[in-house]
Amino acid sequence: MTGTTFAETVLTQYEFIFEMVMRMRRSLERKNILVTGGAGFIGSHLVDRLLREGAETVVIVDNFFVGSMRNLEEALSDRRVVLYREDAENYVELKSIFAQHQIDIVFNCATKALNYSFIDPSDAFATNVTVVLNLLELLRHHKFETLCHLSTSEVYGTAIYQPMDEKHPKNPTTSYAAGKASADLAIESYVKMFNVDAMIMRPFNNFGPRQNYEGPLAGIIPITVMKMLKGLAPEVHGDGTQSREFVYVLDTVDALIQLYRNLPSGNAVNISTNNELQISTLIDMIASKLNYNGEIIRLPARRADVQRHVACCDKLNTFIDFSMTQFDEALSETLEFYKIVSVEAA
Ligand SMILES: NC(=O)c1ccc[n+]([C@@H]2O[C@H](COP(=O)([O-])OP(=O)(O)OC[C@H]3O[C@@H](n4cnc5c(N)ncnc54)[C@H](O)[C@@H]3O)[C@@H](O)[C@H]2O)c1
C-alpha cells in the first residue's frame, strides 16, 4: 500500500505542532516573564535566575502576604524588573497587568503557606484555586503562551506506596493541598479542552535562604535555625520520625528552568532529591552546625501532618539533567543566611 493514511497525517501534524511549541520554549532570552508570588521564597530566587537567563522583562505580582522586599533587593536593582503589589486573585487587576506587558510565560508561585490552612482553611484553598483559574482564563484567551505552575508534593497526602511517582493517587490532607490538587486538575482539564501550553512542576520540601522565618507560617528549617540562634528551644511535633526529602531552593529553580524548556504540555513532574531525612535527624544536624546543646521541646503531632514523603524522580530525570547541591553544603549556606538575618534583627 502506498501513500499516507489519515491517522499518519494527523500524527505528523501533531508532531509538527508539538515540535513548534517545544522550539518556541527553548530559550528564555528576550522573553517577558510574569512571576506570581515573586517576592516569596522560591519565586524571588526564580526571578534572579530569569534575569541571568536573559529575560527581557520580569514582572512580579505579589500581594506581600508573606513576600518581602528584602527577597527582591538584588532583583529590583535591575531595570528589567517591574513589581506590582497586587492580588493575583483579582482577575480585573491581573488582566490589566497583562494588557500593559506582552507576557510570554507565567511561573505561578503564588500561594498562602500550608500552615495558614489551619488558620483560615477556606482562604488557603481559595487562593490556590483562584489564581490558577485566573491564569488559565488569560492563557485560554491568548494573553500569554506558556503557564508553568508550581504544584506541591502535599497533593499526594501520606504515601500509599513509596517512592511516590506522578501516578500516585492524590489524597490531600489539608485544605491547602486540596486547593493545590484542584488547581492541578483545572490545568489538566484546560490542556485537554483548549490545547493550551501548561505544565505542572511539583516540588517536594524546599529549603534555603529567604524562606519565611517569621510567625506561624514559617518553615521548619528557618524556625529551628532562628530559635537556636537566639538561644531558644526549638519545637518538634510528634516523635520526630516523620520524614521529608529536602531540596535546595537553587536546585529547584534550576529544575524549573530546565523543565520549561523540555516538559511537554499537560505533564506533571515531581522535583525532589534522594535525601529522605527524619525531622529529628534534621534538627540534630542543625544543632550540631550551630553548636546548640539546649533543650528540644516535644509537642503533640499535628493533625493531618503527612508521615513520610519520598519521591520517585524517574520522570524528572528523563526530561532534565538534575545535578544537585550536596545537602550538607546547602544547609551550611542556608545557616549563613539566617545568621546574617538574626544579626540584622537584633
Ligand atoms: N517551599 C516549599 O517547600 C514548597 C514545596 C512544594 C511546593 N511549593 C510551591 O512553590 C510555590 C512557591 O512557594 P514558596 O515556598 O516560595 O512560598 P512563599 O509563601 O514563600 O511565596 C508565596 C508568595 O505568594 C504571595 N501570594 C500569596 N497569595 C497571593 C495572591 N493572592 N496574589 C499574589 N501573591 C500572593 C506571597 O506573598 C508570597 O510572596 C507555591 O506554589 C508552593 O505551593 C513550595
The ligand as an SDF file (V2000), in Angstrom:
LIG
                    3D

 44 48  0  0  0  0  0  0  0  0999 V2000
    8.6010   25.9140   49.8670 N   0  0  0  0  0  0  0  0  0  0  0  0
    8.3410   24.6320   49.6750 C   0  0  0  0  0  0  0  0  0  0  0  0
    8.8810   23.7630   50.3930 O   0  0  0  0  0  0  0  0  0  0  0  0
    7.4140   24.1990   48.5750 C   0  0  0  0  0  0  0  0  0  0  0  0
    7.2580   22.8120   48.3730 C   0  0  0  0  0  0  0  0  0  0  0  0
    6.4070   22.4060   47.3570 C   0  0  0  0  0  0  0  0  0  0  0  0
    5.7460   23.3090   46.5690 C   0  0  0  0  0  0  0  0  0  0  0  0
    5.9170   24.6400   46.8040 N   0  0  0  0  0  0  0  0  0  0  0  0
    5.1760   25.5680   45.9490 C   0  0  0  0  0  0  0  0  0  0  0  0
    6.0610   26.5260   45.4210 O   0  0  0  0  0  0  0  0  0  0  0  0
    5.3880   27.7840   45.2700 C   0  0  0  0  0  0  0  0  0  0  0  0
    6.1560   28.8650   45.9870 C   0  0  0  0  0  0  0  0  0  0  0  0
    6.2480   28.5160   47.3550 O   0  0  0  0  0  0  0  0  0  0  0  0
    7.1450   29.3400   48.3660 P   0  0  0  0  0  0  0  0  0  0  0  0
    7.7220   28.3790   49.3230 O   0  0  0  0  0  0  0  0  0  0  0  0
    8.0300   30.2410   47.6300 O   0  0  0  0  0  0  0  0  0  0  0  0
    6.0170   30.1490   49.1320 O   0  0  0  0  0  0  0  0  0  0  0  0
    6.0850   31.6210   49.7610 P   0  0  0  0  0  0  0  0  0  0  0  0
    4.9700   31.6730   50.7440 O   0  0  0  0  0  0  0  0  0  0  0  0
    7.4500   31.9620   50.2120 O   0  0  0  0  0  0  0  0  0  0  0  0
    5.7500   32.5190   48.4950 O   0  0  0  0  0  0  0  0  0  0  0  0
    4.4490   32.6520   48.0030 C   0  0  0  0  0  0  0  0  0  0  0  0
    4.2650   34.0900   47.6050 C   0  0  0  0  0  0  0  0  0  0  0  0
    2.9490   34.2630   47.0870 O   0  0  0  0  0  0  0  0  0  0  0  0
    2.4580   35.5050   47.5590 C   0  0  0  0  0  0  0  0  0  0  0  0
    0.9960   35.4560   47.4870 N   0  0  0  0  0  0  0  0  0  0  0  0
    0.1210   34.7970   48.2760 C   0  0  0  0  0  0  0  0  0  0  0  0
   -1.1300   34.9720   47.8520 N   0  0  0  0  0  0  0  0  0  0  0  0
   -1.0630   35.7720   46.7590 C   0  0  0  0  0  0  0  0  0  0  0  0
   -2.0200   36.3390   45.8980 C   0  0  0  0  0  0  0  0  0  0  0  0
   -3.3190   36.0840   46.0520 N   0  0  0  0  0  0  0  0  0  0  0  0
   -1.5850   37.1400   44.8940 N   0  0  0  0  0  0  0  0  0  0  0  0
   -0.2810   37.3970   44.7270 C   0  0  0  0  0  0  0  0  0  0  0  0
    0.6840   36.8930   45.5190 N   0  0  0  0  0  0  0  0  0  0  0  0
    0.2950   36.0910   46.5260 C   0  0  0  0  0  0  0  0  0  0  0  0
    3.0190   35.6390   48.9530 C   0  0  0  0  0  0  0  0  0  0  0  0
    3.0500   36.9740   49.4180 O   0  0  0  0  0  0  0  0  0  0  0  0
    4.4140   35.0710   48.7670 C   0  0  0  0  0  0  0  0  0  0  0  0
    5.3350   36.0760   48.4250 O   0  0  0  0  0  0  0  0  0  0  0  0
    3.9720   27.5620   45.8110 C   0  0  0  0  0  0  0  0  0  0  0  0
    3.1070   27.2680   44.7690 O   0  0  0  0  0  0  0  0  0  0  0  0
    4.1180   26.3440   46.7080 C   0  0  0  0  0  0  0  0  0  0  0  0
    2.9200   25.6260   46.7970 O   0  0  0  0  0  0  0  0  0  0  0  0
    6.7360   25.1110   47.7920 C   0  0  0  0  0  0  0  0  0  0  0  0
  1  2  1  0
  2  3  2  0
  2  4  1  0
  4  5  1  0
  4 44  2  0
  5  6  2  0
  6  7  1  0
  7  8  2  0
  8  9  1  0
  8 44  1  0
  9 10  1  0
  9 42  1  0
 10 11  1  0
 11 12  1  0
 11 40  1  0
 12 13  1  0
 13 14  1  0
 14 15  2  0
 14 16  1  0
 14 17  1  0
 17 18  1  0
 18 19  2  0
 18 20  1  0
 18 21  1  0
 21 22  1  0
 22 23  1  0
 23 24  1  0
 23 38  1  0
 24 25  1  0
 25 26  1  0
 25 36  1  0
 26 27  1  0
 26 35  1  0
 27 28  2  0
 28 29  1  0
 29 30  1  0
 29 35  2  0
 30 31  1  0
 30 32  2  0
 32 33  1  0
 33 34  2  0
 34 35  1  0
 36 37  1  0
 36 38  1  0
 38 39  1  0
 40 41  1  0
 40 42  1  0
 42 43  1  0
M  CHG  2   8   1  16  -1
M  END
$$$$
